[in-house]
């Protein structure tokens, strides 16, 4: 691929040929070559490698290659990358690697996805206090966050909120967290594929994400960044031959860096697809993608009445949340018209995810159809 444009990328995604798709914040349909790359790996691994060489070594070499590709994409070192199943798996890996004590404190915002809430709720049974920082309109108050994290062990927050599409001030929140002596864990799943993904700028201790949303990768292709010095202080509870230096040793000696969070014989195919998806996004250019998302999102929000927009304007990402009388009925009605969006429960609304592969015509059509959901006297 050379000089790939958003519309050329769109043409390679079969699911976009007929449907006006606006649900990338949940699932991004893949281009043919992303799926074909995974299929090619599987065919080689199952049909050719067993007779020609060692399937395990083939898989391990593939893991190493993918870690290097992910590291380049997010500006990290390969040793700081663990290949995971999902963002949820990454957050849980960090949570399970910490030695928690009765009275320890975890801080989160009220904007977090269940991936960033459930692991901490489980820890409450072990005496860990979970503090939730309230927000307003997708915005966080820095002073309230600082007060909450003052004696915490860890803070977990999203880079882009899945409820409002707002960008939280990650670098500032990380600094506040570090000044308090706590670890900073970022849920970044809504970032890769629609915005810059530079963990060096954020300076967080750990960042969890996955490739099946804006990157247009496959389910199962997640990744976890953990700062090398931090990783070496964590002791995962789930341990397998990929987690340790010597699986046959008499004691457990964890592998250096983030690799200690990898466990056993995971299928490399989704991560092979992740590499291909990242290469595709790089080929289009993240600046090109971001600028097009911004233009399409502004076009959409300009067409929606201000009183219905729950996402602050100008929108800070492709995620836009809209107040409608009956969100689920609206999703179903639009689905029947060939338009895919999703409903949310908190806030009780619908959310459109606008990617660079969408068109102005689709965006206008979405705005018109949503207008039909709003009573004239509302």
BELZI-V193168 format. One record per backbone hydrogen bond with DSSP energy under -0.5 kcal/mol. CO is the residue of the C=O (numbers start at 1). NH is the residue of the N-H. E is the energy in kcal/mol with one decimal. If there is no record, write none. Layout:
BEGIN
CO	NH	E
CO	NH	E
END
This chain:
BEGIN
5	9	-2.4
6	10	-2.4
7	11	-1.9
8	12	-0.7
9	12	-1.1
10	13	-2.0
12	14	-0.8
12	32	-2.7
13	16	-2.0
14	17	-1.7
15	19	-0.7
19	21	-1.1
20	340	-2.5
22	353	-2.2
23	26	-1.6
23	27	-2.6
27	29	-0.7
31	34	-0.6
31	35	-1.6
32	36	-3.0
33	37	-1.7
34	38	-1.5
35	39	-2.5
36	40	-2.7
37	41	-1.9
38	42	-2.4
39	43	-2.6
40	44	-2.3
41	45	-3.1
42	46	-2.4
43	47	-2.7
43	48	-0.6
44	48	-1.4
44	49	-2.8
48	51	-0.7
48	52	-1.4
49	53	-3.3
53	55	-0.6
54	58	-2.5
55	59	-2.2
56	60	-2.7
57	61	-2.8
58	62	-1.7
59	63	-2.7
60	64	-2.3
61	65	-2.1
62	66	-2.7
63	67	-2.6
64	68	-1.9
65	69	-1.9
66	70	-3.0
67	71	-2.7
68	72	-2.0
69	73	-1.8
70	74	-1.9
71	75	-0.8
71	76	-2.6
74	199	-2.3
77	80	-2.3
78	81	-1.8
79	258	-2.4
79	259	-0.5
80	226	-2.3
82	84	-0.6
82	224	-2.7
84	222	-2.2
85	220	-0.6
86	90	-1.8
87	91	-2.5
88	92	-2.4
89	93	-2.1
90	94	-1.8
91	95	-2.5
92	96	-2.8
93	97	-0.9
94	97	-0.7
94	98	-0.6
95	98	-0.8
97	235	-2.4
98	100	-1.1
101	104	-2.3
104	129	-3.2
105	153	-3.3
105	154	-1.3
106	131	-3.2
107	156	-3.0
108	133	-3.2
109	112	-0.9
113	116	-2.6
114	117	-1.4
114	118	-2.6
117	120	-0.5
117	121	-2.0
118	122	-2.0
119	123	-1.1
120	124	-1.1
121	125	-0.5
122	125	-1.3
123	126	-1.8
123	128	-1.7
124	127	-1.6
127	103	-2.4
129	106	-2.9
129	131	-0.6
131	108	-2.5
131	133	-0.6
132	134	-0.6
133	110	-1.7
134	141	-0.5
136	139	-1.4
139	136	-1.9
140	142	-0.6
141	145	-2.2
142	146	-2.7
143	147	-2.4
144	148	-2.0
145	149	-2.2
146	150	-0.7
147	150	-0.6
149	152	-1.7
153	183	-2.0
154	107	-2.3
155	185	-2.9
156	109	-0.6
157	187	-2.2
159	168	-2.0
161	165	-1.8
166	161	-2.7
166	168	-0.7
168	170	-2.3
169	173	-2.7
170	174	-2.9
171	175	-2.0
172	176	-2.4
173	177	-2.4
174	178	-3.0
175	179	-2.8
176	180	-1.1
177	182	-2.4
178	181	-1.7
183	155	-2.7
183	185	-0.5
184	205	-1.3
184	206	-1.8
185	157	-1.9
186	188	-0.9
186	208	-2.7
187	159	-2.3
188	191	-2.3
188	192	-0.9
191	194	-2.5
191	195	-1.7
195	193	-0.5
197	199	-0.6
198	201	-0.6
198	202	-1.4
199	203	-2.3
205	227	-2.6
206	186	-2.7
207	225	-3.1
208	188	-2.8
209	223	-2.4
211	217	-3.0
212	28	-3.1
213	216	-1.4
218	221	-1.4
220	222	-0.9
221	211	-1.8
222	84	-1.7
223	209	-2.3
224	82	-2.7
225	207	-2.3
227	231	-3.1
228	232	-1.9
230	233	-1.7
231	234	-1.7
234	236	-0.5
237	239	-0.7
240	243	-1.9
240	244	-0.6
243	255	-3.3
246	249	-1.5
251	253	-0.7
252	254	-0.6
253	245	-3.0
256	259	-0.7
257	260	-1.2
258	261	-2.4
259	262	-2.0
263	242	-2.2
263	243	-0.5
264	266	-2.3
268	271	-0.8
268	272	-2.2
269	273	-2.4
270	274	-1.7
271	275	-2.0
272	276	-1.9
273	277	-2.8
274	278	-2.6
275	279	-2.3
276	280	-2.0
277	281	-2.3
278	282	-2.4
279	283	-1.9
280	284	-2.1
281	285	-2.6
285	289	-2.4
286	290	-2.8
287	291	-2.6
288	292	-2.1
289	293	-2.6
290	294	-2.4
291	295	-2.2
292	296	-2.6
293	297	-2.8
294	298	-2.5
295	299	-2.0
296	300	-2.0
297	301	-3.0
298	302	-2.1
299	303	-0.7
300	303	-1.1
300	304	-0.7
301	304	-0.6
305	308	-1.9
305	309	-0.9
306	309	-0.8
308	310	-0.5
308	323	-3.3
318	320	-0.6
318	354	-3.0
320	352	-3.0
321	310	-2.5
321	311	-1.2
322	324	-0.5
322	350	-2.5
326	330	-2.3
327	331	-2.4
328	332	-2.2
329	333	-2.5
330	334	-2.7
331	335	-2.1
332	336	-1.8
333	337	-0.8
334	337	-0.5
334	339	-2.8
335	338	-1.5
338	20	-2.9
339	341	-0.6
340	22	-2.3
342	351	-3.1
344	349	-0.8
347	346	-0.5
347	349	-1.4
349	344	-3.1
350	322	-3.1
351	342	-1.7
352	320	-2.8
352	354	-0.6
353	24	-0.6
353	355	-0.6
355	358	-1.6
359	363	-2.2
360	364	-2.5
361	365	-2.1
362	366	-2.6
363	367	-2.1
364	368	-2.2
365	369	-2.5
366	370	-2.4
367	371	-1.7
368	372	-0.9
369	372	-0.6
370	373	-1.7
371	374	-1.2
373	325	-0.6
373	375	-0.6
375	378	-1.6
END
